[in-house]
Amino acid sequence: MSLWVVKVGTSLLRGNEQNSTAEVIENYSACLCESINRGDRVVLVTSGAVGLGCRRLGLKQRPVDVVSLQAAAAIGQGQLMALYEAAMGRRGIAVAQVLLTRSDFGSRHRYRNASSTLRQLIDWGVLPVVNENDTLSPEELRYGDNDTLSALVATAIDADQLIMLTDVDQLYSSDPRFNATAEPISDIYHPREITALEDAAGEGGRWGTGGMSTKLAAARIATASGITVHLADGRKPQVLDGLLKGVRSGTVFHPHPQPLGNRKSWLAHALKPLGTLQLDQGACDALEHRGASLLLVGIRAVEGSFEANQAVRLVNHEGNELARGLSSFSSKELIDAIETPMSSNRSPVVVHRDVLVLCNE
């Protein structure tokens, strides 16, 4: 019995000449219900609300401004849930709508609440249907893609495996549509391999403008938390059915052998840093090699505006990120403390080791 998170994207739910959106959802639902009836636990992360809203309005092109996207999502979200409700209900499985924003994972308390709610639904035999709350989320609170959201959901509930369904058969060394020498990749074993592929995806061209780059980032988040990730072709329902039965398909991202704990994963991936602290070399060495906390004396500069107990990036003098953590001081307090000579020889702790995670952990 496994705990699965399955992510389905807009490109698949849009349908095609052979299958409408309703038929696509019907096919996926049949696979998910069969898995649940075998004793597996499943959470579904789905896109599609904006696309359905645009179709209902008869729009020829997807809007680009946030307000129009939010309005389209408001129209489409109800239709999306109705389709899942009907398809799963015919097979005796109830569904629950769960809309999340970045702020829902932005505090430890709300992160735990989201995790507890999802777990309770799973225990009741209900299929949680998760989507980003596009209707109300301001730009700064949006993930912007459900790939990232699916990885964070998988982490929050300690899932065993994450399936990301896409419209390609597997991962390639570069975009095979434009590079005839692109090599298929069946297995990814180490975070360094993901980083190298992310760097390649960022070199330009259509492959780096979305799509695969966000899936690589999601795989990095999930595998760091000990979750196996499958990137597979969602155009054929039998692929999802096979994956849920343990059949290999597409590309497998193997979990890190020393995964982050739940709290470290939250610090590293769920929080959006609101500022940056530039450290001197001594502080960098202390963090990386001695397991120390960050002291005020080791900070060279403060960037951004943040309050106490909010997330910050810790970088070296070259701007390379070493760690993330929660600052016990606000940005104003830190700037004042740096500019004012201390009356005590004891330097205060700015980021305690318990709320700090190194990038290479």
N, C-alpha and C positions, 0 to 999 in steps of 0.2 A: 504494500500500500504506500503510495507516494503522494506528496503534496506538490501539485503542479500550479504554475502560473502560465497561462497561455495568452499571448498578445497577438491581436489581429489588427492590421493596419487599414487605412482608408483605401489604398490601391486595390486591396482584395475585396473589400465590402462594396466597392463601387459597382461590382458586377460586370458582366460582359454580354456579348450577343447570345451566348449559350445559357447563362444563368443570371437571373435578376438578383438584387440585393437580398430579397426575402429568401430566395433559393440558396444563396451562399450561406446565409445565417442558418437556414434549415439544415444544411449539410454539416456545418460545424457543430451545431447543437446535438445532432445525432451522435457524433464522436464523443462529445463532452459527457452526454448522458450515459453512454455505454461505459465510459471510464468511471464515472461516479457510481454506477451500479456495480462495478467490480470492486468497489471499496476505496478507490482513490478519492482524494480531496482536490478540488479544482477552484481556482480563481481566474476569471476572464478579464483581461484588460483590452478594451475595444475602442477604436476610433470610429469615425463615420458620422457623427452628429452634424458637423458642418456640411458635409457632402449631401446628406439627406435634406437638410434645410435648404441648401441651394437648389436642389432638384425640385423641392416643393414650391419654391418661389419662381422656378423657371429661369434661373440665372444661367447664362451661358459660360461665365467665368467665375472662378472662386474669388471672393473679395480679398483685398489686401490690407484694408484698415481694420484695426482691432474691434471697433464698435460694430461694423458690419459682420465680422466673423462671429462675434458674441451673439448678435441677433440671429444669425443663421443657425448657430448651435442651439439656441433656445427653441427654435422651430423643430430642428432635427432630432434633439435628444429624446423627446417623447416618442417619436416614430421608431427610433432605434431600440428603445427599451420595449416597445410594444411587439416588435418583431422577435426579440429574444424571449419575451414572456410567452408569446404564442408557441414558438418552436419548442422551448423547454417544457412548457406546461402540458403540451400534448404527450410528453414522455414522463409526466409525473414529477418534474423537478421545478421547484419554485426559484425565482430569481430575485435579487435585490440590487437596486441601483446605488452605487457608491461613487460620488463625485468628489474628487480631491484637488487641492491646489498645493503649491509649494509651502504655503503657510501651515497646512495641516501636518507637515513633517518638520516644520521650522522650530518647534519646541519639543523637548523630550516628553512632556506631558501629553501633547496632542499626538505625537508619534505613537506613544503607547496606546492612546485611545483608538487611533485608527487601526493599529494592530489587533487590539482586543475585539473591536467590532467585526473585523474580517474573520477572526478566528471563531467568534460566536456563530456567525452565519454559516461557516463551514461545518461546525459541530452540529448545527441544525439540519444539515443536508441541503442547504440552500446554495445556489451558485451566485457569488458576488460578481456583479458586472461593473467593472471599474472604468471610469473615464475621467479625463481632466475636466475640471469645472470651467469650461470655456465661456460659459454664459456670463459669469460675473468676475472672473479673474482679471485683474489689471495686468499689464504686460510684465511687471516686475515680479509677479507671483506665479507666472506660468512656467511650466516646464518646456512648452513649445513642441514637445513630441512625446508620444506615449511609449516610446522605447525606454526612455529614462524612467518614466513613471512605472513601467512594468518591472524594471530592475529594483526600484525602491520598494515596491509592493512585495516583491519576492523576498527582499531582505527583511522587511518589517515582519513578515509572518514565518521567517525561517523556512522558506520553501526548499524542497529538494531539487527541483528542476524548473527551468524557465524555457518555454518554447516561444521563439519569435518567428511568426509566419510572415513571409515576404513574397515578392513576385519574381524571385530568382531561385534557382535550385540549390545554390550554396554560395559560400564566400569564395572570392577569387583574389589573386595577388594584385589585380587591378581590374578596371571595368572591362569585361570581355566584349562589350559592344563596340569599344574603341581600340582595344589592344588584342590583336590576334594571338599574342604570345602569353596572355594571362593564364596563370596556372590555377586549377581548382585546389582548394584547401579543405581537407577533411577534418583535421584536428588542430586545435590551438591549445598548447600546454602551459604557456608561461605568459605573465603580464607583459613582458618585453615584446613578445610577438604581437600582442594587441596594439601596443604603443607604436611599433614600427608600421603597422597597417594604418593606424590613425594618421601618422605623419604622411604616409603616401596619399591617403584620402584628402589631405589638406593642401595638396600641391596644385589644385585647380581642376577645372573641367567639371563635367556634370556629376561625376562620382563623388566629388568632395563638397557638393552644395547641399547635402542633406542625406536622407536615405541611409546608406550603409555606414556613414560616419557616426550617426546617432546610435546605430545598432552595435557598433564596436564599443562605443562609450558605455552602453548599457551592459554589454558582456563584461567589460572591465569591472563595473560596479558589482555585478552579481557574482562573478567568479571570485572576487576578493572576499566575499562573504561565504564562500564554500558551496556555491550553487552551480550545478552543471547547466550550461546554456546550449540550446539547440537553435541554430539558424536554418530554417527549412522552407521549402516551397509550399506556400499555402494555396496555390491555385488548384491543387488536387486534394480533395477531402481525405483520400486514403493515406496521404502522407501524415496528416495529423493523427488519424486513427492508428497508424503504425507506430508513431512516436510514443503515443500514450500506452501502447502495448509493449514498449521496449525495443522496437525495431529502429536501427540506425538510419538516419537520413540527413542529408545536408552537411553542415559543419557543426562539430561539437567543440565547445569551449570548456575545457576541463577545469574544475575548481582549484583554487590556490591550495597548496598542501598545508599552509598555516593560515587559515582564514581569520579575518577580523572578527571580533566579537560583535554582538548586536549594538552596543554603545559606540564602539569605535567606528563601525560602519555608518551609523547615524552621523557621527561627527565628520567623517570623511566625505560622505556623499549626499546626505539629505539636506544639510544646511547650505544656505547661500552666503558665502563670506561677504561682509559689508565693509571690510577694510583690509589693509595690508600693513604688516609690521616688518620693516627691514632690519635684519639682525647683523651684528658684527661677527667676525669669524669665531671668536670664543664662544658665543652663544650657539652658533651653528654646530660647533664641535660637541658642545655639552648636550644638545638635543639629540644629535645623531649617534653619538658614541658612548654617552654616559647615562642616558635615560633620565636626563634632568628636566626640571620645569624651566620655563622661560622667565628670567628675572628682568626687572626694569633696566638694570645696568647694561644689558645686552642689546637694547633697542637703539638703532641709529635714526630711524625716521618712522613717522606714522602717516598713513594715507587713508583717506575715506572718512566717513562720519558714522559712528556706531556708539551704541550704549553698552554699559557693562553687561556681561554675560551673553554677548552676541558673538557670532563667528567671525574670525579673521584668518587671513593667509599669513604664513610666516615665510619670508623669502630671504635669500642671501644677498650680498652686495651686487650680484649680477642680475638680480630679479628672478632667480629660479626658485620655485616654490619647494620648500622643504617639509612643511607641515601645515595642519589646520588645527584650530582649537577655539575655545571660548575665552575671551578676554575678561578678566575680572575688573578691568577699568574701562571707562568710556574713552573715546578718542580725545576728547577735550582734557580729561584728567591725565591721560598719558602725555599729551603735548606739554601741559603745565608742569608735570613732574620732570620731564626731560629738560625743560628750560630752567627749572628752579633747582639749585644745588640741594642735595639731600642733607638733612641734619643728622641722619643716622648712618652708620657704616653698613647697616643691613639693607640690602636691596630687596624690595617687595616682589612677590610672585605675581606676574602678569597673566601667564597661562600655565595653570597647574598641569602636571603630567597626566593626571587622571582624566583631563578633558582636552587632551592633545593627541593627535594621530599623525605619524610621519607618513609622507607620501610613498615611501618604499616599504611600509609595513604590509 
